[in-house]
Amino acid sequence: MHQRRTGTSRLVEAADAARELADALALAGFTFPSLRADQPVLDRAHVQLGGASAELVRQLAAWIRERA
């Protein structure tokens, strides 16, 4: 039972982190539709960044470079 609670809390943590990143990306004009929480990996919250078009990835890379 304890492991189930831990796994559930890790999923909640991952969902929160995914939502935070999605919100931050949206502020910059980016959307990653497959960004989502995933099952814990090595007892750590895990987020799937998902796939994105090459065009979107290049735009994001340029946006980061301009602000780094």
N, C-alpha and C positions, 0 to 999 in steps of 0.2 A: 504494500500500500504506500509506503514512504516513497518508493521509486516513482510511482504513478504521480504523486503530488509534485515531486521534483520535476518530472517530465512535463507536467502540465504548466508549472511555473516557468519552465524554460520556453515552452511554446508561447506563453503570454509575453515573456520578455522579448522573444523573437518578433512577435506580432507588433509590439510597441516599437521596437527598433525599425522594423520595416516601414511602419507608418511614419515614423520620424524622418526616415530617409526619403520616402515618397513625397512628404510635405516639403522638405528642403529642395528636392529636385524640381517640384512643381513651382516653387518660388523662382527658380532659375529658368523655368520654361521647358523642363524635361519631364517626360512620363515614361516609366518602364512598366508596361502593363503586367509583366509576369513577376514583378518584385513581390515576394511573399515570405511569410514565416515558414520554417520547415522543422522537421523533427530534430531534436537535440543531437549533436555530434560530440562524442567524448564528454557527455554531461555538460555541454555548453550550448547556450541558445544559438540557433543557426538561422541565417536568412539567405534565401535563394535570390540572387540578383536577377536571374532570368536572362532571357535573350533580348537583344536589341539589334536594330538594323545597323549596318556599318556606317550609314549616314548619321544616325543618332549618336553613335559612339564617337565619331569624329567631331561632331558638334560639341559633345560634352568634353572631350579632350581639349579642344580649342578654348572652351569656356574656362576650364581649369587652368590652362597655361596662361591665359590673359590675367588671371587673378592670383597666380602663385608668386 
